[in-house]
Amino acid sequence: MEQLNWRKSSYTTSNGGECVELASLNNAVAVRDSKDPDGPVILVHRAALRRAIREAS
């Protein structure tokens, strides 16, 4: 995978809670666990992510 600019979730805390990082791709968003940066990455289409966020709120 290309070099990505990972950003931590605003819910990430210094004591290790809720560690999610996101990186922007052309038509998708990459999601990973910041505690395991070499672990699996989930790719989510932007429209699907927007829909999921809208439905969760």
HUPE-V384184 format. One record per residue. N is the residue number from 0. RES is the residue in one small letter. D_CENTER is the distance of its C-alpha to the mean C-alpha in Angstrom with 2 decimals. Layout:
[[N | RES | D_CENTER] [N | RES | D_CENTER]]
This chain:
[[0 | m | 14.70] [1 | e | 15.38] [2 | q | 14.66] [3 | l | 11.30] [4 | n | 10.87] [5 | w | 7.95] [6 | r | 7.71] [7 | k | 7.67] [8 | s | 7.52] [9 | s | 11.16] [10 | y | 11.81] [11 | t | 11.55] [12 | t | 15.24] [13 | s | 17.52] [14 | n | 18.80] [15 | g | 15.73] [16 | g | 14.59] [17 | e | 11.28] [18 | c | 9.38] [19 | v | 5.62] [20 | e | 4.19] [21 | l | 2.85] [22 | a | 6.07] [23 | s | 8.60] [24 | l | 11.04] [25 | n | 14.30] [26 | n | 13.81] [27 | a | 10.28] [28 | v | 6.60] [29 | a | 5.28] [30 | v | 2.87] [31 | r | 5.35] [32 | d | 7.79] [33 | s | 9.10] [34 | k | 12.48] [35 | d | 12.51] [36 | p | 11.35] [37 | d | 13.75] [38 | g | 12.77] [39 | p | 11.32] [40 | v | 8.39] [41 | i | 7.81] [42 | l | 8.50] [43 | v | 8.83] [44 | h | 11.67] [45 | r | 11.43] [46 | a | 14.42] [47 | a | 13.23] [48 | l | 10.13] [49 | r | 12.76] [50 | r | 15.18] [51 | a | 13.21] [52 | i | 12.58] [53 | r | 16.23] [54 | e | 17.55] [55 | a | 16.00] [56 | s | 17.66]]
